[in-house]
Amino acid sequence: MPGGAVGRQVIIVADVVAVDPANQIVTLKGPNQTVDLRIADQEQFKLTAKGDQVEAKFTQALAVAVEPATRK
C-alpha cells in the first residue's frame, strides 16, 4: 500500500483554557485553532495552570494512503 506521512513543526503562543490532570493534557487556544496536547514531563505539567499563556512546540502530521480503485 503506497502512502506516507507529512509532518511540520508548529510553534504557537496560546492560552491554557483547560487542564486535565488525570491524563496530563492541556487544552490550548491559539489565534487560529484550539488543540489538546499531552505533556509527558510531569514536572512541566505541574507548572501549567488554566489562564497561563504558553509557547508550545509540537509536530502536526497528516498521514495519507493511496490505493487503486476496485473495478466494477
C-alpha positions in Angstrom: 0.0 0.0 0.0 1.8 3.1 -1.1 1.5 6.1 1.2 3.3 8.4 3.6 3.1 10.9 6.3 3.9 14.5 6.2 4.7 16.5 9.4 5.6 20.0 10.2 6.8 21.6 13.4 4.3 24.2 14.7 5.1 26.8 17.4 2.2 28.7 18.9 1.6 31.2 21.7 -1.6 30.2 23.3 -3.8 30.5 26.3 -4.3 27.4 28.6 -8.1 27.1 28.7 -8.3 23.7 30.4 -6.1 21.3 32.3 -6.8 17.5 32.6 -4.6 16.2 35.4 -5.8 12.6 35.1 -4.4 12.4 31.5 -1.8 15.1 31.7 -3.5 17.0 28.8 -3.8 20.8 28.4 -6.2 22.5 26.0 -4.5 25.5 24.3 -6.4 28.2 22.4 -4.3 29.9 19.9 -5.0 32.6 17.3 -6.3 30.1 14.7 -7.1 26.9 16.5 -7.6 25.1 19.8 -5.5 22.0 20.4 -5.2 19.3 23.2 -1.6 18.5 24.0 -0.3 15.8 26.3 2.6 17.0 28.4 4.8 14.0 29.1 7.1 15.7 31.6 5.2 15.5 35.0 7.2 18.4 36.5 6.4 20.7 33.5 2.8 19.7 33.7 2.6 20.7 37.4 3.8 24.2 36.3 0.9 24.7 33.9 -2.4 26.2 35.0 -5.6 27.3 33.4 -5.2 31.0 32.5 -1.5 30.7 31.7 -0.1 31.9 28.4 2.4 29.5 26.9 4.6 28.9 23.9 4.0 25.4 22.6 6.1 23.4 20.1 4.5 20.3 18.5 4.6 18.3 15.3 1.4 18.4 13.3 1.1 15.4 11.0 -1.0 14.1 8.2 -0.9 10.5 7.1 -2.1 9.5 3.6 -2.6 6.2 1.9 -3.3 5.7 -1.7 -4.8 2.5 -3.1 -6.0 1.5 -6.5 -9.8 1.7 -7.1 -11.6 -1.6 -7.4 -13.1 -2.1 -10.9 -16.8 -2.6 -11.1 
